[in-house]
Amino acid sequence: MGKGLLLSLPRELRDQIWRHVLCPTGLVSLHPFHGLCSYTPFPDSYEYLSLSLLYTCKQIFGESKPLFLKHNTLKLQPDEPWT
């Protein structure tokens, strides 16, 4: 099976796309119990951030995960006690 149009773009362009989708401005909060991720673009506000891009294929996961971790400040939000 051939590569899709997105994966046929040069790596530099794909990296810009991954950063645009996965690296918003603000603090990124992880809510592991609910499987959610949100970010705070402004104080006292939040928006949900979809991480579904990471799970589309191994190549996209390998390219985008390091950018997500490098360019975001992560905060773990335990919604429920750990068991």
Biotite code that builds the C-alpha atoms (Angstrom):
import biotite.structure as struc

atoms = struc.array([
    struc.Atom([0.000, 0.000, 0.000], chain_id="A", res_id=1, res_name="MET", atom_name="CA", element="C"),
    struc.Atom([1.345, 3.430, -0.930], chain_id="A", res_id=2, res_name="GLY", atom_name="CA", element="C"),
    struc.Atom([1.772, 6.379, 1.373], chain_id="A", res_id=3, res_name="LYS", atom_name="CA", element="C"),
    struc.Atom([-1.063, 8.865, 1.714], chain_id="A", res_id=4, res_name="GLY", atom_name="CA", element="C"),
    struc.Atom([-0.729, 12.443, 0.570], chain_id="A", res_id=5, res_name="LEU", atom_name="CA", element="C"),
    struc.Atom([0.108, 13.688, 4.062], chain_id="A", res_id=6, res_name="LEU", atom_name="CA", element="C"),
    struc.Atom([3.019, 11.284, 4.499], chain_id="A", res_id=7, res_name="LEU", atom_name="CA", element="C"),
    struc.Atom([4.356, 12.121, 1.044], chain_id="A", res_id=8, res_name="SER", atom_name="CA", element="C"),
    struc.Atom([5.001, 15.724, 2.148], chain_id="A", res_id=9, res_name="LEU", atom_name="CA", element="C"),
    struc.Atom([8.559, 16.640, 3.184], chain_id="A", res_id=10, res_name="PRO", atom_name="CA", element="C"),
    struc.Atom([9.326, 15.966, 6.843], chain_id="A", res_id=11, res_name="ARG", atom_name="CA", element="C"),
    struc.Atom([9.757, 19.674, 7.594], chain_id="A", res_id=12, res_name="GLU", atom_name="CA", element="C"),
    struc.Atom([6.191, 20.401, 6.473], chain_id="A", res_id=13, res_name="LEU", atom_name="CA", element="C"),
    struc.Atom([4.788, 17.437, 8.405], chain_id="A", res_id=14, res_name="ARG", atom_name="CA", element="C"),
    struc.Atom([6.563, 18.658, 11.544], chain_id="A", res_id=15, res_name="ASP", atom_name="CA", element="C"),
    struc.Atom([4.910, 22.058, 11.128], chain_id="A", res_id=16, res_name="GLN", atom_name="CA", element="C"),
    struc.Atom([1.517, 20.358, 10.812], chain_id="A", res_id=17, res_name="ILE", atom_name="CA", element="C"),
    struc.Atom([2.118, 18.179, 13.900], chain_id="A", res_id=18, res_name="TRP", atom_name="CA", element="C"),
    struc.Atom([3.170, 21.247, 15.931], chain_id="A", res_id=19, res_name="ARG", atom_name="CA", element="C"),
    struc.Atom([0.130, 23.231, 14.796], chain_id="A", res_id=20, res_name="HIS", atom_name="CA", element="C"),
    struc.Atom([-2.234, 20.416, 15.813], chain_id="A", res_id=21, res_name="VAL", atom_name="CA", element="C"),
    struc.Atom([-0.519, 19.131, 18.990], chain_id="A", res_id=22, res_name="LEU", atom_name="CA", element="C"),
    struc.Atom([1.305, 22.136, 20.464], chain_id="A", res_id=23, res_name="CYS", atom_name="CA", element="C"),
    struc.Atom([-1.152, 24.870, 21.405], chain_id="A", res_id=24, res_name="PRO", atom_name="CA", element="C"),
    struc.Atom([-0.090, 27.841, 23.454], chain_id="A", res_id=25, res_name="THR", atom_name="CA", element="C"),
    struc.Atom([-0.691, 27.403, 27.146], chain_id="A", res_id=26, res_name="GLY", atom_name="CA", element="C"),
    struc.Atom([-0.451, 24.666, 29.721], chain_id="A", res_id=27, res_name="LEU", atom_name="CA", element="C"),
    struc.Atom([-1.507, 21.179, 28.618], chain_id="A", res_id=28, res_name="VAL", atom_name="CA", element="C"),
    struc.Atom([-3.333, 19.186, 31.303], chain_id="A", res_id=29, res_name="SER", atom_name="CA", element="C"),
    struc.Atom([-3.568, 15.410, 31.071], chain_id="A", res_id=30, res_name="LEU", atom_name="CA", element="C"),
    struc.Atom([-6.615, 13.737, 32.627], chain_id="A", res_id=31, res_name="HIS", atom_name="CA", element="C"),
    struc.Atom([-5.627, 10.057, 32.584], chain_id="A", res_id=32, res_name="PRO", atom_name="CA", element="C"),
    struc.Atom([-8.738, 8.659, 34.237], chain_id="A", res_id=33, res_name="PHE", atom_name="CA", element="C"),
    struc.Atom([-11.012, 10.113, 31.567], chain_id="A", res_id=34, res_name="HIS", atom_name="CA", element="C"),
    struc.Atom([-8.513, 9.802, 28.724], chain_id="A", res_id=35, res_name="GLY", atom_name="CA", element="C"),
    struc.Atom([-8.731, 13.528, 28.035], chain_id="A", res_id=36, res_name="LEU", atom_name="CA", element="C"),
    struc.Atom([-6.227, 16.208, 27.322], chain_id="A", res_id=37, res_name="CYS", atom_name="CA", element="C"),
    struc.Atom([-6.983, 19.909, 27.617], chain_id="A", res_id=38, res_name="SER", atom_name="CA", element="C"),
    struc.Atom([-5.042, 23.132, 27.422], chain_id="A", res_id=39, res_name="TYR", atom_name="CA", element="C"),
    struc.Atom([-5.449, 26.592, 28.912], chain_id="A", res_id=40, res_name="THR", atom_name="CA", element="C"),
    struc.Atom([-5.051, 29.249, 26.231], chain_id="A", res_id=41, res_name="PRO", atom_name="CA", element="C"),
    struc.Atom([-6.033, 31.924, 28.751], chain_id="A", res_id=42, res_name="PHE", atom_name="CA", element="C"),
    struc.Atom([-6.190, 31.953, 32.552], chain_id="A", res_id=43, res_name="PRO", atom_name="CA", element="C"),
    struc.Atom([-9.380, 30.377, 33.892], chain_id="A", res_id=44, res_name="ASP", atom_name="CA", element="C"),
    struc.Atom([-10.318, 28.816, 30.552], chain_id="A", res_id=45, res_name="SER", atom_name="CA", element="C"),
    struc.Atom([-9.656, 25.524, 28.820], chain_id="A", res_id=46, res_name="TYR", atom_name="CA", element="C"),
    struc.Atom([-10.191, 23.757, 25.519], chain_id="A", res_id=47, res_name="GLU", atom_name="CA", element="C"),
    struc.Atom([-9.900, 20.081, 24.715], chain_id="A", res_id=48, res_name="TYR", atom_name="CA", element="C"),
    struc.Atom([-6.922, 18.900, 22.727], chain_id="A", res_id=49, res_name="LEU", atom_name="CA", element="C"),
    struc.Atom([-7.354, 15.732, 20.686], chain_id="A", res_id=50, res_name="SER", atom_name="CA", element="C"),
    struc.Atom([-4.422, 13.338, 20.712], chain_id="A", res_id=51, res_name="LEU", atom_name="CA", element="C"),
    struc.Atom([-6.026, 11.049, 18.131], chain_id="A", res_id=52, res_name="SER", atom_name="CA", element="C"),
    struc.Atom([-3.406, 12.074, 15.562], chain_id="A", res_id=53, res_name="LEU", atom_name="CA", element="C"),
    struc.Atom([-0.828, 10.163, 17.613], chain_id="A", res_id=54, res_name="LEU", atom_name="CA", element="C"),
    struc.Atom([-2.722, 6.927, 17.045], chain_id="A", res_id=55, res_name="TYR", atom_name="CA", element="C"),
    struc.Atom([-3.256, 7.040, 13.287], chain_id="A", res_id=56, res_name="THR", atom_name="CA", element="C"),
    struc.Atom([-0.128, 5.062, 12.340], chain_id="A", res_id=57, res_name="CYS", atom_name="CA", element="C"),
    struc.Atom([3.325, 4.193, 13.669], chain_id="A", res_id=58, res_name="LYS", atom_name="CA", element="C"),
    struc.Atom([5.118, 6.734, 11.471], chain_id="A", res_id=59, res_name="GLN", atom_name="CA", element="C"),
    struc.Atom([2.933, 9.644, 12.571], chain_id="A", res_id=60, res_name="ILE", atom_name="CA", element="C"),
    struc.Atom([3.227, 8.529, 16.206], chain_id="A", res_id=61, res_name="PHE", atom_name="CA", element="C"),
    struc.Atom([7.009, 8.395, 15.905], chain_id="A", res_id=62, res_name="GLY", atom_name="CA", element="C"),
    struc.Atom([7.212, 11.847, 14.324], chain_id="A", res_id=63, res_name="GLU", atom_name="CA", element="C"),
    struc.Atom([4.628, 13.706, 16.409], chain_id="A", res_id=64, res_name="SER", atom_name="CA", element="C"),
    struc.Atom([5.056, 12.349, 19.948], chain_id="A", res_id=65, res_name="LYS", atom_name="CA", element="C"),
    struc.Atom([8.520, 13.898, 20.478], chain_id="A", res_id=66, res_name="PRO", atom_name="CA", element="C"),
    struc.Atom([7.192, 17.285, 19.281], chain_id="A", res_id=67, res_name="LEU", atom_name="CA", element="C"),
    struc.Atom([4.212, 17.068, 21.647], chain_id="A", res_id=68, res_name="PHE", atom_name="CA", element="C"),
    struc.Atom([6.486, 16.313, 24.599], chain_id="A", res_id=69, res_name="LEU", atom_name="CA", element="C"),
    struc.Atom([9.164, 18.861, 23.675], chain_id="A", res_id=70, res_name="LYS", atom_name="CA", element="C"),
    struc.Atom([6.958, 21.884, 22.961], chain_id="A", res_id=71, res_name="HIS", atom_name="CA", element="C"),
    struc.Atom([4.306, 21.579, 25.682], chain_id="A", res_id=72, res_name="ASN", atom_name="CA", element="C"),
    struc.Atom([4.320, 22.070, 29.422], chain_id="A", res_id=73, res_name="THR", atom_name="CA", element="C"),
    struc.Atom([2.427, 19.094, 30.810], chain_id="A", res_id=74, res_name="LEU", atom_name="CA", element="C"),
    struc.Atom([0.419, 18.978, 34.016], chain_id="A", res_id=75, res_name="LYS", atom_name="CA", element="C"),
    struc.Atom([-1.055, 15.734, 35.312], chain_id="A", res_id=76, res_name="LEU", atom_name="CA", element="C"),
    struc.Atom([-4.614, 16.188, 36.593], chain_id="A", res_id=77, res_name="GLN", atom_name="CA", element="C"),
    struc.Atom([-5.619, 13.134, 38.621], chain_id="A", res_id=78, res_name="PRO", atom_name="CA", element="C"),
    struc.Atom([-9.415, 13.221, 38.336], chain_id="A", res_id=79, res_name="ASP", atom_name="CA", element="C"),
    struc.Atom([-9.777, 10.041, 40.362], chain_id="A", res_id=80, res_name="GLU", atom_name="CA", element="C"),
    struc.Atom([-7.512, 8.482, 42.985], chain_id="A", res_id=81, res_name="PRO", atom_name="CA", element="C"),
    struc.Atom([-4.954, 6.038, 41.640], chain_id="A", res_id=82, res_name="TRP", atom_name="CA", element="C"),
    struc.Atom([-5.772, 2.443, 42.508], chain_id="A", res_id=83, res_name="THR", atom_name="CA", element="C"),
])
